[in-house]
Amino acid sequence: MNVNQAEIRSYINQKLEEQLKEALFTWDLDQMSKRTCMSKTFLENEFLHDSRMRLLERRKAKGKRFWFYEESKQVMREIMDEW
């Protein structure tokens, strides 16, 4: 039996992404860093200071910051397309 590991890995990643979309409503800087494989400093400098991301940021005074998952992911793609 031939097993294509690349196809299996791709299928598993696709299913994981589908589950994440259903599970994540918001994400914080720690989750953003883990999921994008980018450092927190890089995210701050390249994405989070952008006015589009600031519009999506939610927090109480001096509280933890959150961003809407789907919306911020789309804005991050737009920013990366501009590089």
C-alpha positions in Angstrom: 0.0 0.0 0.0 1.4 3.4 -1.0 1.0 6.1 1.6 1.7 9.7 0.5 2.8 11.4 3.7 2.7 14.8 2.2 -1.0 14.4 1.3 -1.8 13.0 4.7 0.0 15.9 6.4 -1.8 18.4 4.2 -5.2 16.8 5.0 -4.5 16.8 8.7 -3.4 20.5 8.6 -6.6 21.4 6.6 -8.8 19.7 9.2 -6.9 21.4 12.1 -7.4 24.8 10.4 -11.1 24.1 10.0 -11.4 23.2 13.7 -9.5 26.4 14.6 -11.8 28.5 12.6 -14.7 27.1 14.5 -13.0 27.3 17.9 -11.3 30.7 17.8 -13.3 33.8 18.1 -10.5 36.0 19.4 -6.8 35.5 19.9 -4.1 37.3 21.9 -0.5 38.1 21.1 0.8 34.8 22.5 -1.6 32.8 20.3 -0.9 35.0 17.3 2.8 34.4 17.8 2.4 30.6 18.1 0.0 30.3 15.1 2.0 32.5 12.7 5.5 31.4 13.8 6.4 35.0 14.2 8.0 36.6 17.2 5.9 39.0 19.4 8.3 41.8 18.6 8.0 41.2 14.8 4.2 41.1 15.2 4.2 44.4 17.1 6.5 46.1 14.6 5.0 44.9 11.4 1.3 44.3 12.1 -0.1 45.5 15.4 0.9 49.2 14.9 -1.0 49.2 11.6 -4.2 51.2 11.9 -6.3 48.4 10.5 -5.2 46.0 13.3 -5.7 48.7 15.9 -9.3 49.0 14.8 -9.8 45.3 15.6 -7.9 45.4 19.0 -10.1 45.0 22.1 -9.1 45.6 25.7 -10.1 47.3 28.9 -7.8 50.0 30.3 -4.4 48.4 30.7 -5.8 44.9 30.2 -4.9 42.1 28.0 -5.3 42.8 24.3 -7.4 40.6 22.0 -8.1 40.7 18.2 -11.0 39.1 16.4 -9.4 36.0 14.8 -10.9 35.9 11.2 -10.8 39.7 10.7 -7.3 40.1 12.0 -6.0 37.2 10.0 -7.4 38.8 6.8 -5.8 42.2 7.7 -2.5 40.4 8.3 -2.7 38.9 4.8 -3.4 42.4 3.3 -0.4 43.8 5.1 1.8 41.0 3.9 0.6 41.5 0.3 1.8 45.1 0.5 5.4 44.1 1.4 
